[in-house]
């Protein structure tokens, strides 16, 4: 079995926020032979996505943040979206990253969908609500993205917090972080698909 390679994509507008703290706690539990790469989407901003799906001039990006994120995504066996809950879904930088998947699907020589098929998508989020149901749109975005790509979905690790460091008071989240990446990640399915 190949060595696992985790890509952690930090989608917060605030460095060192609750979502990042929780993601790092979960990453600490990974075996020492598992590669970890952390990319802050705020430090490597993507341009607004331009839908060129009917344009034949798709080219592979080179030498910029788009190329960095494409190459890191293709190299990962496990992609962790670490986005705080912003207006009940993923952050704008995270959404922009996922939007670029549409372009990468059509980039010649990349085989984006085929490469990601069977790999695992995970989510980590901190929210100010006690009820995790308010994050259903975030969970749906990640689940459906994984299903479309033929990926496995490991679920979402939730933490509670608003002010920096609040998540360290969430004992349940810290307990769940210890085993989060050890859980079985089934093949993602759209909600309308029969089990």
C-alpha positions in Angstrom: 0.0 0.0 0.0 1.5 3.4 -0.9 2.4 5.9 1.7 -0.4 8.3 2.6 0.1 11.9 1.8 -2.2 14.4 3.5 -2.9 17.8 2.1 -4.3 20.2 4.6 -6.0 23.2 2.9 -6.5 26.0 5.4 -9.5 28.1 4.4 -9.7 30.6 7.2 -9.3 34.4 6.8 -7.5 34.3 10.2 -4.2 32.5 10.7 -4.1 30.1 13.7 -7.9 30.1 14.1 -10.0 27.4 15.8 -10.4 25.4 12.6 -6.6 25.2 12.1 -6.0 24.4 15.7 -8.4 21.5 15.5 -7.0 20.3 12.2 -3.5 20.3 13.7 -4.7 18.4 16.7 -6.1 15.7 14.4 -2.9 15.7 12.3 -0.8 15.0 15.4 -2.4 11.6 15.7 -1.3 10.5 12.2 1.5 7.9 12.1 5.0 9.4 11.7 5.4 7.9 8.2 2.4 9.8 6.8 3.4 12.9 4.8 1.6 16.2 5.8 1.5 19.3 3.7 -0.2 22.5 4.9 -1.3 25.2 2.4 -3.0 28.4 3.6 -5.4 29.5 0.9 -5.1 33.1 2.1 -1.3 33.0 1.6 -1.8 31.4 -1.8 -4.9 33.0 -3.3 -6.4 31.7 -6.4 -7.9 34.0 -9.0 -11.6 34.1 -9.4 -12.6 31.0 -11.3 -13.5 31.6 -15.0 -15.7 28.9 -16.5 -14.1 27.9 -19.8 -15.8 24.5 -20.0 -16.8 25.1 -23.6 -13.5 26.7 -24.6 -10.8 24.6 -26.1 -7.9 26.6 -24.8 -7.5 24.9 -21.5 -3.8 24.8 -20.5 -2.1 23.4 -17.4 -1.2 26.3 -15.1 2.5 26.8 -14.4 4.6 28.8 -11.9 1.7 30.3 -9.9 -0.6 29.5 -6.9 -3.0 27.7 -9.2 -0.2 25.4 -10.3 0.9 24.9 -6.7 -2.6 23.9 -5.6 -3.2 21.7 -8.6 0.1 19.8 -8.1 -0.5 19.5 -4.4 -4.0 18.2 -4.9 -2.9 15.6 -7.5 -0.1 14.4 -5.1 -2.4 13.9 -2.1 -4.0 10.6 -1.1 -6.0 12.5 1.5 -7.3 16.0 1.0 -8.4 17.8 4.2 -10.6 20.9 3.8 -10.1 22.9 7.0 -12.6 25.7 6.6 -14.5 27.6 9.3 -18.2 27.7 9.0 -18.9 31.0 7.2 -22.5 31.8 6.6 -23.3 28.1 7.0 -20.9 26.8 4.4 -17.2 26.8 3.4 -15.2 30.0 3.3 -14.9 32.0 0.0 -11.2 30.9 -0.5 -12.3 27.2 0.0 -15.2 27.6 -2.4 -12.8 29.2 -5.0 -10.4 26.3 -4.6 -13.3 23.8 -5.2 -14.5 25.9 -8.2 -11.1 25.4 -9.8 -11.7 21.7 -9.7 -14.1 22.3 -12.6 -11.3 23.8 -14.7 -8.8 21.1 -13.7 -11.3 18.4 -14.9 -10.8 19.8 -18.4 -7.1 20.5 -18.3 -5.3 18.3 -20.9 -3.0 15.7 -19.5 -4.1 16.1 -15.9 -6.7 13.3 -15.7 -8.0 15.1 -12.6 -11.1 13.0 -11.9 -9.4 9.7 -12.6 -6.5 10.7 -10.3 -8.7 11.7 -7.4 -11.1 8.7 -7.7 -10.7 6.4 -4.7 -8.7 9.0 -2.7 -10.2 10.5 0.5 -11.7 13.9 1.2 -12.0 15.0 4.8 -13.5 18.2 6.5 -12.6 20.1 9.6 -14.6 23.1 10.7 -15.1 25.3 13.8 -18.5 26.9 14.3 -20.0 29.2 16.9 -23.2 27.2 17.1 -23.8 24.3 19.5 -25.9 22.5 16.8 -23.8 21.0 14.0 -26.9 20.8 11.8 -26.3 24.4 10.8 -23.2 23.1 9.0 -25.3 20.8 6.7 -24.5 23.0 3.6 -20.8 22.7 4.3 -21.1 18.9 4.8 -23.2 18.7 1.6 -20.6 20.6 -0.4 -17.9 18.3 0.6 -19.9 15.1 0.4 -21.3 15.9 -3.1 -17.9 17.0 -4.3 -16.3 13.7 -3.2 -19.2 11.7 -4.7 -18.9 13.5 -8.1 -15.1 12.7 -8.1 -15.5 9.1 -7.1 -13.7 9.8 -3.8 -14.1 8.5 -0.4 -15.5 10.8 2.3 -14.1 10.6 5.8 -16.7 13.0 7.3 -16.3 16.3 9.1 -14.6 17.0 12.4 -16.6 19.6 14.2 -15.3 22.0 16.9 -17.0 24.8 18.7 -15.4 28.2 19.0 -15.6 31.9 18.0 -12.7 33.7 19.7 -9.2 32.4 18.9 -8.4 29.4 21.0 -12.0 28.6 22.0 -11.9 25.2 20.4 -9.3 24.1 23.0 -12.2 24.2 25.5 -14.3 21.8 23.4 -13.4 18.5 25.1 -15.6 16.5 22.7 -13.9 18.0 19.6 -10.4 17.3 21.0 -11.4 13.8 21.9 -12.8 13.2 18.4 -9.6 14.7 16.8 -7.6 11.8 18.4 -9.4 9.2 16.2 -10.7 11.2 13.3 -8.3 10.2 10.6 -8.4 6.5 11.8 -12.0 6.2 10.9 -13.2 4.2 7.8 -13.9 6.5 4.9 -16.6 4.9 2.6 -17.0 5.8 -1.0 -19.0 9.0 -1.1 -22.6 8.9 -2.5 -25.0 11.6 -3.5 -28.0 11.8 -1.1 -30.4 10.5 -3.8 -28.4 7.4 -4.6 -29.7 4.2 -3.1 -27.4 2.4 -0.6 
